């Protein structure tokens, strides 16, 4: 934790205006404080990782649109840069950094949603096996939207449906009288008397 104030006092690069330099220093201090004291993360590794992350993060944001620093923590938009810079140097460091950031995120998420002490936490009910219910299946049957929205009563729709079925049956029914695929009846060989 002692490295955070020392890091904030380092001179900023010349290309940053004073507001950006101050923001960069505060973000670096918050990042080093966030990673400080975690297993597998040395002070030098946290400083180099945070410096790299700030170097990646700052050019993407204009001065007026920099995300706010939330209670001494690095901006959430910078977290991916922190893990990325740690991964560039060492995979074990990246794992330690990601674990540290995840622990902090879980701790802060639990404090955001308090559970009233008088109510016990509700446990979810175990999932039941679906049962077959024919009544529910019949309730789900319905006419298509264009037909049910027509406004015609069911006693008109049923006879109309039967007429359509009879018409289609008549069109596709085959009979000897309508059979046009075979030769005509009188077109056989001539009969002898």
TACOR-V630982 format. One record per backbone hydrogen bond with DSSP energy under -0.5 kcal/mol. CO is the residue of the C=O (numbers start at 1). NH is the residue of the N-H. If there is no record, write none. Layout:
CO:NH
CO:NH
This chain:
1:4
1:5
2:6
3:7
4:8
5:9
7:10
13:16
17:21
18:22
19:23
20:24
21:25
22:26
23:27
24:28
25:29
26:30
27:31
28:32
29:33
30:34
31:35
32:36
35:38
38:41
40:42
42:46
43:47
44:48
45:49
46:50
47:51
48:52
49:53
50:54
51:55
52:56
53:57
54:58
55:59
57:60
58:61
62:65
63:66
68:70
69:71
70:73
73:70
75:78
75:79
76:79
78:82
79:83
80:84
81:85
82:86
83:87
84:88
85:89
86:90
90:94
91:95
92:96
93:97
94:98
95:99
96:100
97:101
98:102
99:103
100:104
101:105
102:106
103:107
104:108
105:109
106:110
107:111
108:112
109:113
112:114
114:116
116:119
118:120
131:133
133:137
134:138
135:139
136:140
137:141
138:141
144:147
144:148
145:149
147:150
148:151
153:156
153:157
154:158
155:159
156:160
157:161
158:162
159:163
160:164
161:165
162:166
163:167
164:168
165:169
166:170
167:171
168:172
169:173
175:179
178:180
184:187
